[in-house]
Amino acid sequence: MTETRPLAGKLALVTGASRGIGAATAEALAAAGAHVILVARSATALEEIEERIHAAGGNATIAPFDLTEGESIGKLGAAVAERWGQLDALVLNAAILGTLTPVQDIDPKEYSRVLTLNVLANQALIAAFDPLLRKAERADVVAVTSSVGANPHAFWGAYGSSKAALDNLLATYADETGHTGRIRVHIVDPGATRTRMRALAFPGEEPENLKPPETVATAILERLTHDAPTGERIRVEA
């Protein structure tokens, strides 16, 4: 480990790594020395991020698949266990917005998809990688949440409730693992950030007025490389 590469020799896995906050975080962790496993549905998009990481002198491996397919998560966990034996950082970033609509008008099928990716897949990832996290000298789990998870807002019921469930799930995991002193959980609210999801939710905003995903990635890297309490929920400001 060095000051410029504090994550040298570490293994990190980032979901939703093909764009936005996920891609920026993957690149930041790789620049800090970690070997990063990139997870998202699009192999082509992941290959572009992988190429950027390699061009910058980092290391990455792509794992393209749909996180809503539960069996794939277990298979990925087994593959990582066989190849590396442990995991030092798990970044739970992948999510879908769904339609912004009154609670009574939420489409059940779409709501099921939102809950599956935003909550159930993250629990499955924790279940698959918890044994590998426990094998690390110190491991970190980062969950990217939203302000509407803690502060309900009209028309955001589906997405907001999924993030509220995610917050509770990760806070519980932090409470369950805190006694070990080896696994830290970080719940990160990125705030208003220049992402595709933000553009879908607020089409009238000027993107240049929002902070870039790299700002959030830097905040996540800071959590992983410095002393920070487990279970804390933070908001990233501009």
N, C-alpha and C positions, 0 to 999 in steps of 0.2 A: 504494500500500500504506500502511495506517495501523496503529497499535497495536491498535485495536479490530477492524479488518478486514484481518488480515495476508494473507489469500488473495484480496484484491480483484483482479479481472481474471484470475483463474485458473479453469481448467476441471477438474473432478473427475468421475470416474465411479465409482459405488458399486453393486456387485451385492448381491442379497439385501436391497434397500433398502426393502422393504415393511413390515418390522417388526424388532424387536429391535435388535441391534448395528448392522445395516445402516442402519435408519431413523434411529437416534440419531446415527450417524456422518454421514449425509447432512445432517441438520439442523445438526450442529455445523459442518461445512465450509461450508454455506450461510451460517450466522450469521457465519462468519469472512470472508465476502465472495466465496466461490467460486460459480460457476455449476455446479450439480450435475446430472449425468445419472443418473436413478434407474432401475435395472434390476431387474426381478423378473417373475414370471409373471403376477401379478394386477394388471390395469390399475386396478381399483377401489381396491385397497389403495395402489397407487402414487399415485393421484390424491389420496388423503387426505394422504399425506406431502407431496406437491407443494403442496397447499392450505395446510398448516401452514407450510411454508417461505415461501410467498408472503405469508401473513398476518404473518409475523415480519420481512418486509422483504427476504427473500432471493430467489434465482432458481433455478429448476430446470426440467428437461425430463424427461418420463417416456419410457421405452423398454421397454414390456412385451413380453417374449418368454421362451421356455424356453431356458436356456443349454445344455441338452443337445442342442439342434438346432444343430450346428456351423456350418451355412451362415448362420444368423442372426447369429452373432458377426462373421463377415466382412462382412456387409452393414452392421452397426452401425458397424464400423470405417471402412468407406467413407463412410458418412453423416456421421460425426463429422469425418472428414478434409475432406470437401467443405464442411461448414458452419463449422468452427472452425480446421482446419489443424494443430492440435496438442493434446496432452493433458498436463496438469500433474500429475494424481494419479489413480492407478488403485487402487481398494480392492476386493480379491478376498475377499468375505465370504460369498457364497452357498454353502450346503452342505446335505447331508442326513445324518441320523444312521444310518438303516438299523436293522435289528434287532440288538439285543445278544444274541449267541449264541456258543456254542463254535465254534472255527475249523472243526471237522469238519461243523458243521451250517449253515454259511453258505450261503444260497441263491445260486447262481451268477448268476441274473438280477438279483436285488437288489444283489448285490455289484458287478455291472457298472454299475448305475445310480449307486451310490455313487462308484465310481471315475470315472465319466464326468463327474459334476457337480463332485466335490471335487478332481479332478486334471486330467482331460483338458480340461474347459471352461476352467480357469484357464490352461493352457498355450495354448489357442486364443486367449484374451483377450490374453495377452502377445504372441503372434504378430501379432494384428491391430493392437494399439496400440503396439508397440515403435517403429515409424517415427514415430508422433506424439509419443511420449514423448521421443524423441531430438531432436525439433524444439523442445522446451521449453527455456527457459534453465536450469531445474532441475526434474526430475520425480521423483515418488515413487511407488513401488509398495508397497502394503500387503497382506499376506496374513494372514487371520485363521485361526489354527491351533488346536491343542488339546494339552493336556499328554500325552494318550495317544499322540500322534504321536512324542514323545521317550521316554515311559515306558510301555511296553506294560502293559495291564491285562486281566485275564481277562474274556472275553466282549465285548471292544471290538475284536476283531481286524479287522473290516471297516472300521469308521470310523477306527480308529487307524492302520491301514496306509495308508489314503488320506491322512491328515494327515502321516504320515511321508514319503510320496512328495511331498506338497506342500512340506513343509519343505525337502527335498533339492532340489526343482526351483527354488524361489525362492532358496535359498542359492547354487545354481549360477548362476542369472541374475545375482545380485549379484556373483559372482566374474567373470563375463563382462563386466559393464558397469562395474565399479568403476574401471577405468582412465580412463574418460571424465570422471569427477568430476561428472557431470550427472544420473545416475540413482541414486537411493538405494532400497534394498529394506529393508522392515521386516517381520519375521515376528512377529506379535502373538498371544500366548496370552492370551485374555481371562480365564482362570480362572473360578471359579464366579460365574456372572452370571444374573440374572433374565430368562431367555429361554424361548421355547416349547420349543426343543430341550432345554434343561436340565430342564424340567418333564417331558418325555417320558422322559429318561434316569434321572431321580431323582424319581419321582412322590411319594415320601414327604417330600420337603423342604418346609420352610416358605419360600415365595418372599420374604417380608419379611426373611428372614435373609441374603439374597443381595444383592450390589451391583447397582444398576440398569445397563442398557446405556449410559446416559449417561456413566458412569465410564470405560468402555472407549473411548467416542467421544472423550472429553476427552484420554485418553492418546494416541490416534491423532493428534488435532489437534496435540498437543504435538510429536510426532515430525515432523510436516510443517512446523511453523513454527519449529523450533529446530534447532540443529546436532545431528546424530545420525549415527553411522557406518552404512554400508550393510552389509546382510547380518546385522545383529544380531537375535537372537531375544529378545524380552522377554515377561515375564508381568505382567499388570495385577493388582495387589492391591487390596483394598478401600480 
